[in-house]
């Protein structure tokens, strides 16, 4: 990002992201979605984080659904702050989701979130409700808000439906999102790939004013996240299929949320970055 124009708008960039970014701390095959830490993800090119919080006793624990991951929101902020201190020309986009509802809390999820921004005054946040230009957010964390708030706070994605391809429209922030995560068996990987491909084609239009977010992740009892992302002896995974597909894709790719970003030596992340470096897309 440091070599890009300050006038670049985030929705026109190609941004590698990690789905359920903190689910590298568990070994349950249905819960584990990453094999690398947040620090490693950021260093290797990931710029969009998917953070799921359990709000308990007025603090944020990091969860995957009901499964605690042994991290706190403080740990997430620390990883981002360290990265941005080292690379102040970059920014980190962070989706923050209310994962489990509130338990034994005296304040709302939004109020607790704001308490973290006050606790760490040296960490810069972009909490505007419109899609910013890169020059506005270098050295900052950009909030995509997947939780309720009574006041304007970040880019509002709180009306996110379950297991769908959909659009969300706010003044100054229009999104097209594919998050069809249900992949019940390995044979369903092909259906998931087609859902990704359909939105990828749309993202290639440089005329689009939407922020395209394409989830490459999927799971089911017969196809856990690793099988969907990395494949098995019987079937190729999404990551390899997309790495190959990007060779023939024209234009931007939007934001691609990946499971097991480190697969094949970060091949999919590197493919996105290589496209950016070649000038085929305006990106990180």
C-alpha positions as protocol buffer text, in pm:
chain_id: "A"
residue {
  index: 1
  type: UNK
  ca { x: 0 y: 0 z: 0 }
}
residue {
  index: 2
  type: UNK
  ca { x: 286 y: 240 z: 71 }
}
residue {
  index: 3
  type: UNK
  ca { x: 352 y: 290 z: -303 }
}
residue {
  index: 4
  type: UNK
  ca { x: -10 y: 365 z: -390 }
}
residue {
  index: 5
  type: UNK
  ca { x: -163 y: 705 z: -441 }
}
residue {
  index: 6
  type: UNK
  ca { x: -328 y: 865 z: -139 }
}
residue {
  index: 7
  type: UNK
  ca { x: -632 y: 911 z: -364 }
}
residue {
  index: 8
  type: UNK
  ca { x: -689 y: 533 z: -395 }
}
residue {
  index: 9
  type: UNK
  ca { x: -1031 y: 441 z: -253 }
}
residue {
  index: 10
  type: UNK
  ca { x: -1036 y: 122 z: -45 }
}
residue {
  index: 11
  type: UNK
  ca { x: -1321 y: -39 z: -237 }
}
residue {
  index: 12
  type: UNK
  ca { x: -1113 y: -16 z: -557 }
}
residue {
  index: 13
  type: UNK
  ca { x: -820 y: -206 z: -405 }
}
residue {
  index: 14
  type: UNK
  ca { x: -748 y: -577 z: -417 }
}
residue {
  index: 15
  type: UNK
  ca { x: -715 y: -678 z: -52 }
}
residue {
  index: 16
  type: UNK
  ca { x: -625 y: -1026 z: 77 }
}
residue {
  index: 17
  type: UNK
  ca { x: -813 y: -1106 z: 397 }
}
residue {
  index: 18
  type: UNK
  ca { x: -835 y: -1392 z: 645 }
}
residue {
  index: 19
  type: UNK
  ca { x: -1168 y: -1545 z: 746 }
}
residue {
  index: 20
  type: UNK
  ca { x: -1205 y: -1599 z: 1122 }
}
residue {
  index: 21
  type: UNK
  ca { x: -855 y: -1460 z: 1155 }
}
residue {
  index: 22
  type: UNK
  ca { x: -785 y: -1579 z: 1511 }
}
residue {
  index: 23
  type: UNK
  ca { x: -896 y: -1942 z: 1473 }
}
residue {
  index: 24
  type: UNK
  ca { x: -534 y: -2059 z: 1454 }
}
residue {
  index: 25
  type: UNK
  ca { x: -518 y: -2135 z: 1827 }
}
residue {
  index: 26
  type: UNK
  ca { x: -740 y: -2446 z: 1819 }
}
residue {
  index: 27
  type: UNK
  ca { x: -702 y: -2791 z: 1663 }
}
residue {
  index: 28
  type: UNK
  ca { x: -1069 y: -2887 z: 1628 }
}
residue {
  index: 29
  type: UNK
  ca { x: -1095 y: -2955 z: 1252 }
}
residue {
  index: 30
  type: UNK
  ca { x: -1438 y: -2790 z: 1233 }
}
residue {
  index: 31
  type: UNK
  ca { x: -1317 y: -2476 z: 1414 }
}
residue {
  index: 32
  type: UNK
  ca { x: -963 y: -2420 z: 1289 }
}
residue {
  index: 33
  type: UNK
  ca { x: -948 y: -2181 z: 992 }
}
residue {
  index: 34
  type: UNK
  ca { x: -591 y: -2049 z: 996 }
}
residue {
  index: 35
  type: UNK
  ca { x: -245 y: -2188 z: 1061 }
}
residue {
  index: 36
  type: UNK
  ca { x: -57 y: -1862 z: 1114 }
}
residue {
  index: 37
  type: UNK
  ca { x: -72 y: -1596 z: 1384 }
}
residue {
  index: 38
  type: UNK
  ca { x: -212 y: -1248 z: 1326 }
}
residue {
  index: 39
  type: UNK
  ca { x: 139 y: -1105 z: 1316 }
}
residue {
  index: 40
  type: UNK
  ca { x: 245 y: -1356 z: 1052 }
}
residue {
  index: 41
  type: UNK
  ca { x: -71 y: -1299 z: 848 }
}
residue {
  index: 42
  type: UNK
  ca { x: -11 y: -924 z: 837 }
}
residue {
  index: 43
  type: UNK
  ca { x: 357 y: -963 z: 754 }
}
residue {
  index: 44
  type: UNK
  ca { x: 274 y: -1198 z: 466 }
}
residue {
  index: 45
  type: UNK
  ca { x: 23 y: -965 z: 301 }
}
residue {
  index: 46
  type: UNK
  ca { x: -315 y: -1007 z: 471 }
}
residue {
  index: 47
  type: UNK
  ca { x: -479 y: -666 z: 511 }
}
residue {
  index: 48
  type: UNK
  ca { x: -835 y: -750 z: 616 }
}
residue {
  index: 49
  type: UNK
  ca { x: -903 y: -923 z: 949 }
}
residue {
  index: 50
  type: UNK
  ca { x: -1224 y: -1098 z: 1054 }
}
residue {
  index: 51
  type: UNK
  ca { x: -1251 y: -1068 z: 1433 }
}
residue {
  index: 52
  type: UNK
  ca { x: -1531 y: -1240 z: 1628 }
}
residue {
  index: 53
  type: UNK
  ca { x: -1587 y: -1119 z: 1985 }
}
residue {
  index: 54
  type: UNK
  ca { x: -1766 y: -1266 z: 2286 }
}
residue {
  index: 55
  type: UNK
  ca { x: -1883 y: -978 z: 2506 }
}
residue {
  index: 56
  type: UNK
  ca { x: -1854 y: -1094 z: 2867 }
}
residue {
  index: 57
  type: UNK
  ca { x: -1820 y: -879 z: 3179 }
}
residue {
  index: 58
  type: UNK
  ca { x: -1759 y: -571 z: 2966 }
}
residue {
  index: 59
  type: UNK
  ca { x: -1454 y: -707 z: 2782 }
}
residue {
  index: 60
  type: UNK
  ca { x: -1407 y: -883 z: 2447 }
}
residue {
  index: 61
  type: UNK
  ca { x: -1289 y: -1242 z: 2434 }
}
residue {
  index: 62
  type: UNK
  ca { x: -1208 y: -1374 z: 2086 }
}
residue {
  index: 63
  type: UNK
  ca { x: -1426 y: -1667 z: 1980 }
}
residue {
  index: 64
  type: UNK
  ca { x: -1510 y: -1887 z: 1684 }
}
residue {
  index: 65
  type: UNK
  ca { x: -1884 y: -1927 z: 1733 }
}
residue {
  index: 66
  type: UNK
  ca { x: -1911 y: -2062 z: 2091 }
}
residue {
  index: 67
  type: UNK
  ca { x: -1550 y: -2184 z: 2097 }
}
residue {
  index: 68
  type: UNK
  ca { x: -1310 y: -1959 z: 2294 }
}
residue {
  index: 69
  type: UNK
  ca { x: -978 y: -1905 z: 2118 }
}
residue {
  index: 70
  type: UNK
  ca { x: -772 y: -1801 z: 2419 }
}
residue {
  index: 71
  type: UNK
  ca { x: -715 y: -1446 z: 2295 }
}
residue {
  index: 72
  type: UNK
  ca { x: -851 y: -1109 z: 2401 }
}
residue {
  index: 73
  type: UNK
  ca { x: -931 y: -806 z: 2188 }
}
residue {
  index: 74
  type: UNK
  ca { x: -627 y: -641 z: 2349 }
}
residue {
  index: 75
  type: UNK
  ca { x: -411 y: -905 z: 2176 }
}
residue {
  index: 76
  type: UNK
  ca { x: -566 y: -825 z: 1838 }
}
residue {
  index: 77
  type: UNK
  ca { x: -511 y: -452 z: 1883 }
}
residue {
  index: 78
  type: UNK
  ca { x: -152 y: -513 z: 1993 }
}
residue {
  index: 79
  type: UNK
  ca { x: -74 y: -718 z: 1681 }
}
residue {
  index: 80
  type: UNK
  ca { x: -221 y: -451 z: 1454 }
}
residue {
  index: 81
  type: UNK
  ca { x: -49 y: -167 z: 1640 }
}
residue {
  index: 82
  type: UNK
  ca { x: 291 y: -338 z: 1616 }
}
residue {
  index: 83
  type: UNK
  ca { x: 247 y: -396 z: 1243 }
}
residue {
  index: 84
  type: UNK
  ca { x: 134 y: -39 z: 1172 }
}
residue {
  index: 85
  type: UNK
  ca { x: 416 y: 107 z: 1380 }
}
residue {
  index: 86
  type: UNK
  ca { x: 661 y: -85 z: 1162 }
}
residue {
  index: 87
  type: UNK
  ca { x: 478 y: -10 z: 835 }
}
residue {
  index: 88
  type: UNK
  ca { x: 300 y: 326 z: 878 }
}
residue {
  index: 89
  type: UNK
  ca { x: 219 y: 349 z: 507 }
}
residue {
  index: 90
  type: UNK
  ca { x: -18 y: 50 z: 538 }
}
residue {
  index: 91
  type: UNK
  ca { x: -364 y: 21 z: 688 }
}
residue {
  index: 92
  type: UNK
  ca { x: -553 y: -273 z: 838 }
}
residue {
  index: 93
  type: UNK
  ca { x: -923 y: -324 z: 771 }
}
residue {
  index: 94
  type: UNK
  ca { x: -1092 y: -498 z: 1063 }
}
residue {
  index: 95
  type: UNK
  ca { x: -1439 y: -651 z: 1062 }
}
residue {
  index: 96
  type: UNK
  ca { x: -1559 y: -677 z: 1423 }
}
residue {
  index: 97
  type: UNK
  ca { x: -1855 y: -907 z: 1485 }
}
residue {
  index: 98
  type: UNK
  ca { x: -2072 y: -960 z: 1793 }
}
residue {
  index: 99
  type: UNK
  ca { x: -2033 y: -1338 z: 1795 }
}
residue {
  index: 100
  type: UNK
  ca { x: -2222 y: -1454 z: 2103 }
}
residue {
  index: 101
  type: UNK
  ca { x: -2432 y: -1175 z: 2248 }
}
residue {
  index: 102
  type: UNK
  ca { x: -2358 y: -1010 z: 2583 }
}
residue {
  index: 103
  type: UNK
  ca { x: -2310 y: -1197 z: 2911 }
}
residue {
  index: 104
  type: UNK
  ca { x: -2297 y: -1028 z: 3253 }
}
residue {
  index: 105
  type: UNK
  ca { x: -2237 y: -686 z: 3098 }
}
residue {
  index: 106
  type: UNK
  ca { x: -2325 y: -341 z: 3228 }
}
residue {
  index: 107
  type: UNK
  ca { x: -2294 y: -172 z: 2889 }
}
residue {
  index: 108
  type: UNK
  ca { x: -2357 y: -237 z: 2521 }
}
residue {
  index: 109
  type: UNK
  ca { x: -2119 y: -408 z: 2280 }
}
residue {
  index: 110
  type: UNK
  ca { x: -2065 y: -73 z: 2105 }
}
residue {
  index: 111
  type: UNK
  ca { x: -1980 y: 99 z: 2433 }
}
residue {
  index: 112
  type: UNK
  ca { x: -1724 y: -168 z: 2516 }
}
residue {
  index: 113
  type: UNK
  ca { x: -1573 y: -133 z: 2168 }
}
residue {
  index: 114
  type: UNK
  ca { x: -1538 y: 241 z: 2221 }
}
residue {
  index: 115
  type: UNK
  ca { x: -1371 y: 175 z: 2556 }
}
residue {
  index: 116
  type: UNK
  ca { x: -1092 y: -6 z: 2370 }
}
residue {
  index: 117
  type: UNK
  ca { x: -1035 y: 289 z: 2138 }
}
residue {
  index: 118
  type: UNK
  ca { x: -1004 y: 510 z: 2447 }
}
residue {
  index: 119
  type: UNK
  ca { x: -778 y: 263 z: 2630 }
}
residue {
  index: 120
  type: UNK
  ca { x: -519 y: 270 z: 2352 }
}
residue {
  index: 121
  type: UNK
  ca { x: -503 y: 636 z: 2244 }
}
residue {
  index: 122
  type: UNK
  ca { x: -188 y: 582 z: 2037 }
}
residue {
  index: 123
  type: UNK
  ca { x: -372 y: 338 z: 1808 }
}
residue {
  index: 124
  type: UNK
  ca { x: -538 y: 520 z: 1520 }
}
residue {
  index: 125
  type: UNK
  ca { x: -884 y: 406 z: 1410 }
}
residue {
  index: 126
  type: UNK
  ca { x: -1091 y: 515 z: 1114 }
}
residue {
  index: 127
  type: UNK
  ca { x: -1445 y: 520 z: 1254 }
}
residue {
  index: 128
  type: UNK
  ca { x: -1613 y: 709 z: 970 }
}
residue {
  index: 129
  type: UNK
  ca { x: -1920 y: 559 z: 806 }
}
residue {
  index: 130
  type: UNK
  ca { x: -1810 y: 608 z: 444 }
}
residue {
  index: 131
  type: UNK
  ca { x: -1545 y: 425 z: 241 }
}
residue {
  index: 132
  type: UNK
  ca { x: -1222 y: 624 z: 283 }
}
residue {
  index: 133
  type: UNK
  ca { x: -932 y: 703 z: 56 }
}
residue {
  index: 134
  type: UNK
  ca { x: -601 y: 543 z: 143 }
}
residue {
  index: 135
  type: UNK
  ca { x: -442 y: 873 z: 236 }
}
residue {
  index: 136
  type: UNK
  ca { x: -698 y: 917 z: 514 }
}
residue {
  index: 137
  type: UNK
  ca { x: -622 y: 583 z: 677 }
}
residue {
  index: 138
  type: UNK
  ca { x: -251 y: 511 z: 645 }
}
residue {
  index: 139
  type: UNK
  ca { x: -130 y: 386 z: 980 }
}
residue {
  index: 140
  type: UNK
  ca { x: -489 y: 321 z: 1090 }
}
residue {
  index: 141
  type: UNK
  ca { x: -734 y: 39 z: 1158 }
}
residue {
  index: 142
  type: UNK
  ca { x: -1051 y: 76 z: 949 }
}
residue {
  index: 143
  type: UNK
  ca { x: -1363 y: -56 z: 1125 }
}
residue {
  index: 144
  type: UNK
  ca { x: -1622 y: -264 z: 942 }
}
residue {
  index: 145
  type: UNK
  ca { x: -1895 y: -290 z: 1206 }
}
residue {
  index: 146
  type: UNK
  ca { x: -2090 y: -615 z: 1239 }
}
residue {
  index: 147
  type: UNK
  ca { x: -2262 y: -515 z: 1562 }
}
residue {
  index: 148
  type: UNK
  ca { x: -2542 y: -282 z: 1664 }
}
residue {
  index: 149
  type: UNK
  ca { x: -2468 y: 77 z: 1757 }
}
residue {
  index: 150
  type: UNK
  ca { x: -2706 y: 358 z: 1845 }
}
residue {
  index: 151
  type: UNK
  ca { x: -2469 y: 615 z: 1696 }
}
residue {
  index: 152
  type: UNK
  ca { x: -2253 y: 628 z: 1384 }
}
residue {
  index: 153
  type: UNK
  ca { x: -1950 y: 408 z: 1443 }
}
residue {
  index: 154
  type: UNK
  ca { x: -1744 y: 274 z: 1156 }
}
residue {
  index: 155
  type: UNK
  ca { x: -1883 y: 136 z: 830 }
}
residue {
  index: 156
  type: UNK
  ca { x: -2214 y: -27 z: 917 }
}
residue {
  index: 157
  type: UNK
  ca { x: -2245 y: -391 z: 807 }
}
residue {
  index: 158
  type: UNK
  ca { x: -2466 y: -494 z: 1098 }
}
residue {
  index: 159
  type: UNK
  ca { x: -2756 y: -617 z: 879 }
}
residue {
  index: 160
  type: UNK
  ca { x: -2553 y: -915 z: 754 }
}
residue {
  index: 161
  type: UNK
  ca { x: -2775 y: -1212 z: 657 }
}
residue {
  index: 162
  type: UNK
  ca { x: -2677 y: -1575 z: 714 }
}
residue {
  index: 163
  type: UNK
  ca { x: -2519 y: -1788 z: 440 }
}
residue {
  index: 164
  type: UNK
  ca { x: -2597 y: -1560 z: 147 }
}
residue {
  index: 165
  type: UNK
  ca { x: -2477 y: -1347 z: -141 }
}
residue {
  index: 166
  type: UNK
  ca { x: -2621 y: -1002 z: -83 }
}
residue {
  index: 167
  type: UNK
  ca { x: -2584 y: -626 z: -105 }
}
residue {
  index: 168
  type: UNK
  ca { x: -2577 y: -368 z: 172 }
}
residue {
  index: 169
  type: UNK
  ca { x: -2631 y: -4 z: 84 }
}
residue {
  index: 170
  type: UNK
  ca { x: -2547 y: 291 z: 305 }
}
residue {
  index: 171
  type: UNK
  ca { x: -2478 y: 648 z: 191 }
}
residue {
  index: 172
  type: UNK
  ca { x: -2112 y: 646 z: 90 }
}
residue {
  index: 173
  type: UNK
  ca { x: -2070 y: 273 z: 157 }
}
residue {
  index: 174
  type: UNK
  ca { x: -2224 y: 23 z: -86 }
}
residue {
  index: 175
  type: UNK
  ca { x: -2119 y: -343 z: -55 }
}
residue {
  index: 176
  type: UNK
  ca { x: -2160 y: -665 z: -254 }
}
residue {
  index: 177
  type: UNK
  ca { x: -2079 y: -965 z: -34 }
}
residue {
  index: 178
  type: UNK
  ca { x: -2064 y: -1339 z: -90 }
}
residue {
  index: 179
  type: UNK
  ca { x: -2062 y: -1538 z: 237 }
}
residue {
  index: 180
  type: UNK
  ca { x: -2216 y: -1873 z: 142 }
}
residue {
  index: 181
  type: UNK
  ca { x: -2027 y: -2073 z: 402 }
}
residue {
  index: 182
  type: UNK
  ca { x: -2231 y: -2394 z: 414 }
}
residue {
  index: 183
  type: UNK
  ca { x: -2039 y: -2667 z: 232 }
}
residue {
  index: 184
  type: UNK
  ca { x: -2196 y: -2988 z: 366 }
}
residue {
  index: 185
  type: UNK
  ca { x: -1979 y: -3238 z: 175 }
}
residue {
  index: 186
  type: UNK
  ca { x: -1666 y: -3228 z: -40 }
}
residue {
  index: 187
  type: UNK
  ca { x: -1875 y: -3245 z: -358 }
}
residue {
  index: 188
  type: UNK
  ca { x: -2022 y: -2907 z: -258 }
}
residue {
  index: 189
  type: UNK
  ca { x: -1682 y: -2738 z: -299 }
}
residue {
  index: 190
  type: UNK
  ca { x: -1761 y: -2690 z: -668 }
}
residue {
  index: 191
  type: UNK
  ca { x: -2082 y: -2501 z: -578 }
}
residue {
  index: 192
  type: UNK
  ca { x: -1886 y: -2280 z: -339 }
}
residue {
  index: 193
  type: UNK
  ca { x: -1628 y: -2208 z: -607 }
}
residue {
  index: 194
  type: UNK
  ca { x: -1901 y: -2101 z: -850 }
}
residue {
  index: 195
  type: UNK
  ca { x: -2039 y: -1858 z: -591 }
}
residue {
  index: 196
  type: UNK
  ca { x: -1692 y: -1705 z: -551 }
}
residue {
  index: 197
  type: UNK
  ca { x: -1638 y: -1695 z: -927 }
}
residue {
  index: 198
  type: UNK
  ca { x: -1967 y: -1514 z: -990 }
}
residue {
  index: 199
  type: UNK
  ca { x: -1874 y: -1227 z: -758 }
}
residue {
  index: 200
  type: UNK
  ca { x: -1512 y: -1226 z: -876 }
}
residue {
  index: 201
  type: UNK
  ca { x: -1633 y: -1153 z: -1229 }
}
residue {
  index: 202
  type: UNK
  ca { x: -1831 y: -856 z: -1095 }
}
residue {
  index: 203
  type: UNK
  ca { x: -1530 y: -729 z: -900 }
}
residue {
  index: 204
  type: UNK
  ca { x: -1332 y: -705 z: -1223 }
}
residue {
  index: 205
  type: UNK
  ca { x: -1538 y: -409 z: -1340 }
}
residue {
  index: 206
  type: UNK
  ca { x: -1339 y: -98 z: -1264 }
}
residue {
  index: 207
  type: UNK
  ca { x: -1661 y: 102 z: -1293 }
}
residue {
  index: 208
  type: UNK
  ca { x: -1817 y: -57 z: -985 }
}
residue {
  index: 209
  type: UNK
  ca { x: -1855 y: 174 z: -688 }
}
residue {
  index: 210
  type: UNK
  ca { x: -1926 y: -116 z: -453 }
}
residue {
  index: 211
  type: UNK
  ca { x: -1685 y: -273 z: -208 }
}
residue {
  index: 212
  type: UNK
  ca { x: -1683 y: -638 z: -317 }
}
residue {
  index: 213
  type: UNK
  ca { x: -1612 y: -884 z: -32 }
}
residue {
  index: 214
  type: UNK
  ca { x: -1578 y: -1247 z: -141 }
}
residue {
  index: 215
  type: UNK
  ca { x: -1554 y: -1517 z: 128 }
}
residue {
  index: 216
  type: UNK
  ca { x: -1353 y: -1815 z: 4 }
}
residue {
  index: 217
  type: UNK
  ca { x: -1429 y: -2008 z: 324 }
}
residue {
  index: 218
  type: UNK
  ca { x: -1674 y: -2290 z: 382 }
}
residue {
  index: 219
  type: UNK
  ca { x: -1746 y: -2571 z: 624 }
}
residue {
  index: 220
  type: UNK
  ca { x: -1974 y: -2865 z: 695 }
}
residue {
  index: 221
  type: UNK
  ca { x: -1972 y: -3198 z: 873 }
}
residue {
  index: 222
  type: UNK
  ca { x: -1846 y: -3366 z: 555 }
}
residue {
  index: 223
  type: UNK
  ca { x: -1609 y: -3089 z: 450 }
}
residue {
  index: 224
  type: UNK
  ca { x: -1419 y: -2907 z: 724 }
}
residue {
  index: 225
  type: UNK
  ca { x: -1252 y: -2569 z: 657 }
}
residue {
  index: 226
  type: UNK
  ca { x: -914 y: -2722 z: 572 }
}
residue {
  index: 227
  type: UNK
  ca { x: -1063 y: -2960 z: 316 }
}
residue {
  index: 228
  type: UNK
  ca { x: -1261 y: -2677 z: 156 }
}
residue {
  index: 229
  type: UNK
  ca { x: -961 y: -2443 z: 141 }
}
residue {
  index: 230
  type: UNK
  ca { x: -674 y: -2684 z: 82 }
}
residue {
  index: 231
  type: UNK
  ca { x: -842 y: -2986 z: -74 }
}
residue {
  index: 232
  type: UNK
  ca { x: -792 y: -3354 z: -7 }
}
residue {
  index: 233
  type: UNK
  ca { x: -665 y: -3652 z: -198 }
}
residue {
  index: 234
  type: UNK
  ca { x: -995 y: -3667 z: -385 }
}
residue {
  index: 235
  type: UNK
  ca { x: -1058 y: -3302 z: -469 }
}
residue {
  index: 236
  type: UNK
  ca { x: -877 y: -2970 z: -515 }
}
residue {
  index: 237
  type: UNK
  ca { x: -941 y: -2695 z: -265 }
}
residue {
  index: 238
  type: UNK
  ca { x: -1066 y: -2343 z: -318 }
}
residue {
  index: 239
  type: UNK
  ca { x: -726 y: -2179 z: -261 }
}
residue {
  index: 240
  type: UNK
  ca { x: -551 y: -2369 z: -542 }
}
residue {
  index: 241
  type: UNK
  ca { x: -847 y: -2323 z: -776 }
}
residue {
  index: 242
  type: UNK
  ca { x: -849 y: -1947 z: -720 }
}
residue {
  index: 243
  type: UNK
  ca { x: -472 y: -1911 z: -748 }
}
residue {
  index: 244
  type: UNK
  ca { x: -500 y: -2065 z: -1093 }
}
residue {
  index: 245
  type: UNK
  ca { x: -810 y: -1862 z: -1183 }
}
residue {
  index: 246
  type: UNK
  ca { x: -645 y: -1527 z: -1105 }
}
residue {
  index: 247
  type: UNK
  ca { x: -400 y: -1578 z: -1390 }
}
residue {
  index: 248
  type: UNK
  ca { x: -682 y: -1506 z: -1636 }
}
residue {
  index: 249
  type: UNK
  ca { x: -879 y: -1253 z: -1430 }
}
residue {
  index: 250
  type: UNK
  ca { x: -880 y: -891 z: -1550 }
}
residue {
  index: 251
  type: UNK
  ca { x: -920 y: -595 z: -1319 }
}
residue {
  index: 252
  type: UNK
  ca { x: -946 y: -572 z: -940 }
}
residue {
  index: 253
  type: UNK
  ca { x: -1037 y: -875 z: -728 }
}
residue {
  index: 254
  type: UNK
  ca { x: -1204 y: -691 z: -443 }
}
residue {
  index: 255
  type: UNK
  ca { x: -1151 y: -821 z: -91 }
}
residue {
  index: 256
  type: UNK
  ca { x: -1100 y: -1197 z: -74 }
}
residue {
  index: 257
  type: UNK
  ca { x: -1144 y: -1361 z: 268 }
}
residue {
  index: 258
  type: UNK
  ca { x: -937 y: -1679 z: 279 }
}
residue {
  index: 259
  type: UNK
  ca { x: -907 y: -1980 z: 509 }
}
residue {
  index: 260
  type: UNK
  ca { x: -558 y: -2118 z: 572 }
}
residue {
  index: 261
  type: UNK
  ca { x: -392 y: -1821 z: 406 }
}
residue {
  index: 262
  type: UNK
  ca { x: -53 y: -1986 z: 454 }
}
residue {
  index: 263
  type: UNK
  ca { x: -148 y: -2281 z: 229 }
}
residue {
  index: 264
  type: UNK
  ca { x: 116 y: -2360 z: -37 }
}
residue {
  index: 265
  type: UNK
  ca { x: 352 y: -2095 z: 101 }
}
residue {
  index: 266
  type: UNK
  ca { x: 85 y: -1823 z: 93 }
}
residue {
  index: 267
  type: UNK
  ca { x: 25 y: -1887 z: -277 }
}
residue {
  index: 268
  type: UNK
  ca { x: -318 y: -1722 z: -302 }
}
residue {
  index: 269
  type: UNK
  ca { x: -213 y: -1418 z: -100 }
}
residue {
  index: 270
  type: UNK
  ca { x: 105 y: -1388 z: -306 }
}
residue {
  index: 271
  type: UNK
  ca { x: -93 y: -1420 z: -629 }
}
residue {
  index: 272
  type: UNK
  ca { x: -305 y: -1123 z: -527 }
}
residue {
  index: 273
  type: UNK
  ca { x: 0 y: -920 z: -425 }
}
residue {
  index: 274
  type: UNK
  ca { x: 181 y: -1010 z: -749 }
}
residue {
  index: 275
  type: UNK
  ca { x: -113 y: -885 z: -954 }
}
residue {
  index: 276
  type: UNK
  ca { x: -99 y: -560 z: -765 }
}
residue {
  index: 277
  type: UNK
  ca { x: 274 y: -522 z: -823 }
}
residue {
  index: 278
  type: UNK
  ca { x: 228 y: -585 z: -1195 }
}
residue {
  index: 279
  type: UNK
  ca { x: -18 y: -298 z: -1216 }
}
residue {
  index: 280
  type: UNK
  ca { x: -313 y: -516 z: -1318 }
}
residue {
  index: 281
  type: UNK
  ca { x: -500 y: -389 z: -1013 }
}
residue {
  index: 282
  type: UNK
  ca { x: -465 y: -98 z: -774 }
}
residue {
  index: 283
  type: UNK
  ca { x: -385 y: -270 z: -446 }
}
residue {
  index: 284
  type: UNK
  ca { x: -173 y: -341 z: -144 }
}
